């Protein structure tokens, strides 16, 4: 499915199409609607580049205690901890 945004809306935003897409992706990521991987793919960036973009916009990667516990468990199972 594709989304068509009218030229009028793009002009009203004062942003280029690429900037508007970036703002949309950042908003969806911030609201935890899309993942880091999908956000970076939508913008044609590596995950590191997207992380830098998050920093530039004072946004952060979502990482909670449950994810930390899962990562520790996985590292233990791999014998890395």
MODELLER restraints for C-alpha pairs under 7 A, 6 or more apart:
rsr = mdl.restraints
at = mdl.atoms
rsr.add(forms.Gaussian(group=physical.xy_distance, feature=features.Distance(at['CA:10:A'], at['CA:16:A']), mean=6.83, stdev=0.5))
rsr.add(forms.Gaussian(group=physical.xy_distance, feature=features.Distance(at['CA:10:A'], at['CA:17:A']), mean=6.58, stdev=0.5))
rsr.add(forms.Gaussian(group=physical.xy_distance, feature=features.Distance(at['CA:22:A'], at['CA:43:A']), mean=6.76, stdev=0.5))
rsr.add(forms.Gaussian(group=physical.xy_distance, feature=features.Distance(at['CA:25:A'], at['CA:39:A']), mean=6.03, stdev=0.5))
rsr.add(forms.Gaussian(group=physical.xy_distance, feature=features.Distance(at['CA:28:A'], at['CA:34:A']), mean=5.93, stdev=0.5))
rsr.add(forms.Gaussian(group=physical.xy_distance, feature=features.Distance(at['CA:29:A'], at['CA:35:A']), mean=6.37, stdev=0.5))
rsr.add(forms.Gaussian(group=physical.xy_distance, feature=features.Distance(at['CA:29:A'], at['CA:39:A']), mean=6.70, stdev=0.5))
rsr.add(forms.Gaussian(group=physical.xy_distance, feature=features.Distance(at['CA:36:A'], at['CA:47:A']), mean=6.83, stdev=0.5))
rsr.add(forms.Gaussian(group=physical.xy_distance, feature=features.Distance(at['CA:37:A'], at['CA:47:A']), mean=6.36, stdev=0.5))
rsr.add(forms.Gaussian(group=physical.xy_distance, feature=features.Distance(at['CA:40:A'], at['CA:46:A']), mean=5.88, stdev=0.5))
rsr.add(forms.Gaussian(group=physical.xy_distance, feature=features.Distance(at['CA:40:A'], at['CA:47:A']), mean=5.53, stdev=0.5))
rsr.add(forms.Gaussian(group=physical.xy_distance, feature=features.Distance(at['CA:40:A'], at['CA:50:A']), mean=5.48, stdev=0.5))
rsr.add(forms.Gaussian(group=physical.xy_distance, feature=features.Distance(at['CA:54:A'], at['CA:60:A']), mean=6.03, stdev=0.5))
rsr.add(forms.Gaussian(group=physical.xy_distance, feature=features.Distance(at['CA:75:A'], at['CA:81:A']), mean=5.77, stdev=0.5))
